[in-house]
């Protein structure tokens, strides 16, 4: 699967140079970029670039992740691990400079919660919920069109075009001791890639889709599109074919329905009784629910935090209380199967229920301004220590209420020195 991507001559070029030779060439290019534009860097950018130039690089490695959740022949998602490669610091600065321009991206969403805020409360029975996927977005972005877009928004004298040029010309990777150079598209995994993709789609795609007369409530999460189509299915297919001629990207209809679609981690449904739209959390059919084991070496507060965050996600994304309570019951049952106890889970679920039901109140809840009584314990993973933690936790509130009524008790666990922390202290 990796070779199927790398042997595409329009996207990748097989290099004859070794990893060592390419690394030396790219380092010289980065050094020249830094000193030729020395007066254009901010003080923090200059310090950051000097530090990054001196660090030993890691040559990017090409990998493929099989898409097991999709029907039909198994395809793969290309991944390039470019940590500590020379394009990384340039991509970080490029992303910050693009963000500072405050460019309006009206159709872009960054989370499911933002999508909920944009969805209408009701949808007519003759309208269609549509989800579309952009096929291989990053490799298929036309570089000339992207450069034209970036040049159009860059202020005079900006470093943005130079930074982008450096990144596009140094997208190297290796696979089985063979080196490759990416010729088309943008790198997969660099810090600026998402912003660049959003800018490209905003310039060549979003306005055409969002302002189409039959499109309502259009939103896009990187390469996933969702909207309501106010016409028939045949006209939708014809319109998608028209959109595919706007730029180098190819749109693929993934799902359409008058009643229900799945998008990101949401299931969006139309209630046939009153045409209202409801949402709930979507789980892929291959989901194994292999949550963090309670017997792991994570401190107790970490386990409590992720369980509480997942409960809060159900409250935030599920609109129907009956469906939400059913899903929370299933979530709790799965946690019990993983080895969690009722004693551990009950206060976490109760706390979330009280937080999301304003009519329910706690008896004299502590205010955020209440001084904290810190109890610091070194964290061990053996059975005796875990029993001690449970004993202290179960009696702490009673002892604090009796002897320190004006303080709010809180347990913190201090981690013990490990090999990594000891090595960092070496000169």
N, C-alpha and C positions, 0 to 999 in steps of 0.2 A: 504493500500500500504506500509506503514511503517512496519507493522508486517510481511508482505511478505518478506521483506529484513531481518528483525531481527530474524525471525524464521528459517532461513537457518542455520542448525547446523554446516556446514563446514566454515561459515564465522563469525558467532556470537555465543557467549556463554552467556546464561542467568545466571546472578550472583545472589547469595543469600545475598551478603553483601549490606548494605545500602550506600547511597551516602556519608554520613558522614564518615563511616568506610573506604570506598575506597579512599576518599580524604586524610585521615590521612596516609594510606599505601603509596600512590603515593608521598605524601610530604616527607615521610621518605626516599623513594627511590631517590628522586631528591636531597635531602640533602646529602645522601651518595655518589651519583654520583659527586656532587660538591666537597666534601672534599677529597674523594679518589683520585681525579685527580687534586688537587688544584694547583700543580706545572705546570700542562699542559695548564692551561687557560692563555690567554693573559690578561693584566691588564684591558682592557675594557670589556672583556668577564667575568672576575671575578666580576667586579662591577655590571655588568648587571645581572648576576645570583644571586648575593646577594640581589639585589633589587627585583627581581622577586619572590624569595623564600618568602619574607616577605609580598607580596601582597595577599589579600584574593582571592581565586580561584572561578571560575564559572564552575560548572560541565557541560560537553558537553551535548547538547540536540540533539537528532536525529529527523530529519524532512524529508519529502518527497515532491518533486516538480513534479507535473504531467507534462508529456511531451505532451502538447496540440497541438503542431505544427506538430507532426508526425502522419502518417496515421495508420489505424489498431487499435487494442485494446490499450487503454490508459495505458502507462507504467509510471513509476516515476523515478526521479533521487534522490538518497539518499544524504542528506546534514547533516553534523555534525558541529554544531556551537561550536567550541573549543576555543573561545576567552577567554583569562585569565586562561586557563587550564595549568597544569604544563608541558605538552608537547610543548606548544607554544614557550617559551624561548629557549628550547633545539633545536626545529626545526629551529628557526631563526639562531642560531649559526651554526647548521649543514648546512643550506643553504649557509651561508657565506663561510664556510670552503670548501664546494664542489665547489662553484664559484671560489674561489681562486686557485683551481687546474688547471683552464683553459683547461678543457677537450674539445676536438674537437667533436662537434655534427653537422656534415656536412649536415644532411638532415632536421634539425629542423628549423622551421620558427617561428617567434614571432608575426607576423602581416601580414595583407593582402598585405601591401606594399612590404614586403620581397618576397612574392610569385610572385608579378608582375615582380620583378627583375630576377626571375628564369624561368619564363615561356618563351618558345620560341616565336619568332615572327610569325612563320608559322607552320602549322600542316597538314600533308597529309590527304586526304579524307578517306584512309583505316585504319587510326589509331583511337583509342578509348580513349576518356577522361574518366578517372575512379576516383571515390571517394569511399573510404572505411572507415568504422567506427569500432573502437575497442569497443566491447561490455563490459560495466562495467569495465573499465580499472583498476581503483584504487583497488576495492575489489578482482580482479582476478590476480593481480601481485603475483607470487609465492615468498614467503619470503626467502626461502632458496636460490633461484636463485638470488634474489636481494642482499642478504648478500654476496654471492660469488662474485657478480659484484663489490660491494663496497669494499670488502677486497682486490680485485685485483688492485684497483686504489688508495687506501689509502697509504700515505707515512708511513714509519716505525715510530712507536710511536705516530701515530695520534689518536685524540679523535673521529674521524669520526665513527668507528665501535661501540664504546660505546654509542655515541649519537643516532645512528640509533637503537641500541638494546633497549635503554630506550623508544624511541618513539613507537616502535612496541609492546612492552610489556605493554604499558599503554594507549592503544586506547580504553578508556571507553566512554560510552554514556548512556543516560537515555531516556526512553520513557514511559509516563504515570506511573511515579513513579517506574518503573522497570529498573534496571541497566543491562548493557550488556558490554561484552568485545569483541573487534574485534580480531578474530583469524587469518584471512587471509587477504592479501593485505596491502595497506598502508592507513593511515588516509586521509579522505577527507576534505581538507580545511587548513591543516597545511602549514606553509611557505615553507617547503622543499619538499612537495609532488610532485609538478610539476617537479622539478629537478630530483627527484628520479625516476619518471615515464619516463622521457626522457633518463636517464642513462640506465634503464632497457630495453627500446625499442632499444636504440642504440646498446646494447650488443647482444640482441637476435632476433631483427626483422629488423632494418633499413638496415643493410648490405645485408641481403638476398633479401630484396625488391629492394633496390636501385641499386644493381649490377646484377639483373636478366637481361638476354639478351634481353627480350622483354619489359623492363621497361625503359621509358625515363622521365627525369625531375621529379624525385620523390621528394616530400616534405611532411613533417608531422607537423601538429600543435597539439601537445599533443596526442589526441586520434583520430584525423581526418587525413586521408591519401589522397593524390592526386598524380596522375601520368598519363602519356600517355602510352597506351598499344599498342604495335606494332605487334598484332596478332589477332586471332579470339576470340569470346566470350567464346567458349567451353574451350579453353586452359586457359583462364583467370580464369574461375571457378575452374578448376583442380589445377591451381597454388595457388589460395587462400586456397584451402584445404590443400595443402602441407605446406604453411606458418603457418597454424593453428596447425601444429605438432611441430613447433620450440620451443614453450614455452607455458606458461599457458594462454596466451591471445588468444581471439577468434576474428577473423576478419569477418566483415559482409559487403558485397557489397551493398552500398547505392544507387549509381547511375552510369550509364555508357551511353555514347552517342558519336556518331561521330561528333556531331554538337554543343551540349550545355550541361553544367553541372553547378550546384550551389555549391560553396564551401566557407565556412565562410560567409562573407558578400559580396561575389563576384558572378557574373554570367559570366562564361567564354564561349565564343562562337567562332566557326570557320566560317569565311566568305566563303561561297561556291564559290564566284567569284575568289578569289585569295588565298584561304587557309590560310589567316592571322587570328590570334587569337585576339579577342577584349574582353574587360572587362567592366563591369558596376556594379553598386551597386545592391545587391540583397536584397529584402524585403520579409519576410515570408508572406504567405497568410493571417495569422491571425493578422498581424500588424495593430494597431489601430491609430498610429501616434498621440498619446496623448502627444504632446510636452509640455514643461513647459509653463504654462499660463503667458501671459504678465501682468496679475493682481496679480501674486504671490509676495511674500515679498522679492524676490531676488533683489539685487541692479542692476541698469541698466547695469553696465559693465558686470555682469554675463550673462544677457540675450544676450547682444551683442556678448560675447565671444563664447557661445555655438552655436549660429546661424552661426557665422563666421567659427567655427571649422567644422561644418557640411557641409557648402558650400565648404570648402577646401577639405573635404573628397571626395566630388563629383569630384573635379578637379583632385585629386590624383589617384582615382581608376577607373575613366571612361575614356577609351581611345578614343572613338568616340565623337567628338565635338557636333554633332547633338543630339546624345543620352544624352550627359551631359547637354546640354542646355534645352532639354525637361524635364529631371529629376529635374533640378533646378527650372524650371517653376512650376512643380508639387509641389516641396518643398515649394516654395513661396506661392502658392495657399493654401496649408495646413496650413501654418502659418497665413495667413489672416483669414482662417476659425476659428483658435484658438483664434483670437482676436488681432493679431498684426496689425499695421498700415503700409501703404505704406511709411509714413514719417519716421518710425523707420527702415524699412527694406531696403529702397533704398540705403542709404549710405553704408550699410554693404555689399550688393550685388555688388555695384560699386567698393568698395575697393578690394573685392576678384577678380573681373574681371580685374582690373588694375594690381593686384599683379601677376596674372597668364598669362598676355599678355604683354610681354616686349616691344612690339611696341607701346603700349599706355602709355602716360606719364601724370603726374599731373603738374599743374602750380606751379613751385617753391616748390616742396615737401620738408618738413623738413628733415634734416639729423639726424641720430641717435645721433650725438654729439651735437645737438642744445640744449641749456639749457632749462629746463622745467619750466613753470610757473604753480605751483600747486594751484588749487582751491579746497579747502576741504569743503564739506558740510555734516552736519549730515543727516543721511538717515532716513526718515519717510515714511510711507506707505499711508498716507491720501491723498486725492485728491488735496488739496491746495499745499502740498509739491511737488507732482508730476508735477503740473503745473509750479511751480517755477523751478524745474529741467529742464523742457523742455525749459522754457524761457532763463535760463542761458546758456544752451547748444546751442540754436539757435543764441544767440548774442555773445557768448564768442569769437569765431574766429574773428569776425569783430572788437570787442573791442581790442583784443590782437594785431591784425595787425596794428591798429591805434596808440595805446599807448605803446605797448611792441613788436616792430617788430623783436627784436632779440631773443624772447623767444617763446617756443612752449607750448601752453596752454594744460592743462590736468586736468580733474575733477576727484577727488577721494572722495568716500563716506565713512564717518566714521560711524561705527555701534554704536548704543546706548547700554549702559550696560543692560544685561539681567540677569535672575536669575542664569544661569550657570556661567557667568563671576563673579557675586558677590560672589557666593559660593566658587569659586576658590581662592578668595582673603582672605577668612577666615583662621585664623591660625590653 
